[in-house]
Amino acid sequence: MRLTRPMLALTGVVAALALAGCGAGDDGEWDLPPTATGSLEHLAAEAKCDPDMQTDADTIRQAICKKGKEKYILATFATDRGQREWIDTAKDYGGLYLVGRKWVVVGHEKVLEDLQGRLGGDVEEGIDHSNMDHGGGDGGDQKGGHGKHASGHAGHGG
């Protein structure tokens, strides 16, 4: 499968958009429409989006859409397997994902709630790394708490 390197790069870009301010919430349940299917253009029309195409490949098609001031990513996949591999990789970066059959929307919680009301699908949450110990916690015996990160993460402290 030749998706690995391009998919990782794409995942990083998409996930970076999803990270800012996203959190999952289960505010209750409502009647959802049947999960939409179809081409990227069909899904964009259902979402009332004028898609700005970013990637148009055999395995993945991706567009940026806008809802008010918010942007979100709409991606469609040629195969279920390709979609699942992409989602599994993207989840390492956090964020929220509205997932349907061979499509994913990545965006902020409020945007996904609205789109779920139009497209159906299930919300999946990425891994939240904000509460993980990065070696510089309250381990008072360690000198220079961020020493482990000095080689690869210059700029964290300044």
C-alpha positions in Angstrom: 0.0 0.0 0.0 1.6 3.3 -1.0 -0.4 5.5 1.4 2.1 5.7 4.3 4.2 8.8 3.7 1.5 11.0 2.0 -1.1 9.9 4.5 1.1 10.7 7.5 1.8 14.2 6.1 -1.9 14.7 5.4 -2.8 13.4 8.8 -0.5 15.9 10.5 -2.1 18.8 8.6 -5.6 17.7 9.3 -5.1 16.8 12.9 -3.4 20.1 13.5 -6.6 21.9 12.5 -8.6 19.6 14.8 -6.5 20.1 17.9 -7.3 23.7 18.9 -10.1 23.9 21.3 -11.6 20.5 20.7 -13.2 18.4 23.5 -15.7 15.7 23.4 -19.0 16.1 25.1 -22.0 13.9 25.5 -24.8 16.5 25.9 -27.5 14.1 25.2 -28.9 12.2 22.2 -31.1 13.4 19.4 -32.5 11.9 16.3 -29.7 11.6 13.7 -30.3 11.2 10.0 -29.2 8.1 8.3 -25.5 8.3 7.6 -24.9 10.0 4.3 -22.9 8.3 1.5 -21.5 9.4 -1.8 -18.8 11.4 -3.4 -17.1 14.3 -1.8 -19.2 16.7 -3.8 -22.4 15.0 -2.7 -21.4 15.1 0.9 -20.3 18.8 0.6 -23.7 19.6 -0.9 -25.5 17.9 2.0 -23.2 19.8 4.4 -23.9 23.1 2.6 -20.2 23.5 1.8 -18.5 24.9 -1.3 -15.5 22.6 -1.1 -12.0 24.0 -1.6 -10.3 20.9 -3.0 -6.8 20.2 -1.5 -6.2 16.6 -2.4 -7.7 14.7 -5.3 -6.0 11.3 -5.5 -7.2 7.8 -6.2 -7.1 6.8 -2.6 -8.2 10.0 -0.8 -10.0 13.2 -1.7 -9.9 16.1 0.7 -11.4 19.6 0.8 -11.6 22.5 3.2 -15.0 23.8 4.0 -16.2 26.8 6.0 -19.1 27.2 8.4 -19.2 30.8 9.5 -15.7 31.6 10.8 -14.9 28.0 11.4 -13.0 25.7 8.9 -13.3 22.0 8.7 -11.9 19.2 6.6 -14.0 16.8 4.6 -12.2 13.7 3.3 -13.5 10.8 1.3 -11.7 7.5 0.8 -11.6 4.8 -1.9 -11.7 2.0 0.6 -12.9 1.3 4.2 -9.5 0.0 5.1 -7.8 3.2 3.8 -10.2 5.2 5.8 -9.7 3.2 9.0 -5.9 3.4 8.7 -6.1 7.2 8.2 -8.3 7.7 11.2 -6.2 5.4 13.4 -3.1 7.5 12.5 -4.9 10.8 12.8 -6.2 10.0 16.3 -2.7 10.1 17.6 -2.8 13.9 17.1 -6.0 14.4 19.1 -9.1 16.2 17.8 -12.6 15.1 16.9 -13.7 13.1 13.9 -17.2 12.7 12.4 -17.0 9.4 10.7 -19.3 7.9 8.0 -18.8 5.2 5.4 -15.7 6.1 3.5 -15.7 9.7 4.7 -14.5 11.8 7.7 -15.0 15.3 8.8 -12.4 16.9 11.1 -13.3 20.0 13.0 -14.4 21.7 16.2 -17.1 20.1 18.4 -19.8 22.7 17.5 -19.2 22.3 13.8 -19.3 18.5 14.0 -22.5 18.6 16.0 -24.2 20.6 13.3 -22.8 18.4 10.5 -23.8 15.2 12.4 -27.4 16.6 12.2 -27.0 16.8 8.4 -24.8 13.8 7.5 -25.3 11.4 10.4 -22.2 9.4 11.3 -20.4 8.8 14.6 -18.1 11.1 16.5 -14.7 9.6 17.4 -12.2 11.3 19.7 -8.4 11.4 19.2 -6.0 10.8 22.0 -5.6 13.8 24.4 -1.9 14.2 25.2 -2.4 17.3 27.3 -2.5 15.5 30.6 0.4 13.1 29.9 3.7 13.3 31.9 6.5 14.4 29.6 9.3 13.7 32.0 9.3 17.2 33.5 6.6 16.9 36.1 7.1 17.1 39.8 10.0 14.7 39.7 12.1 17.0 42.0 15.2 14.8 41.7 15.5 15.5 38.0 17.7 18.4 37.1 16.5 20.5 34.2 13.1 18.8 34.0 12.9 19.1 30.2 16.4 17.6 29.6 14.8 14.6 27.8 13.4 17.0 25.2 16.3 19.3 24.6 17.4 17.7 21.4 14.1 17.5 19.6 11.9 20.2 21.1 14.0 23.4 21.4 11.6 26.3 21.8 9.1 24.8 24.3 10.3 27.1 27.1 10.8 30.3 25.3 
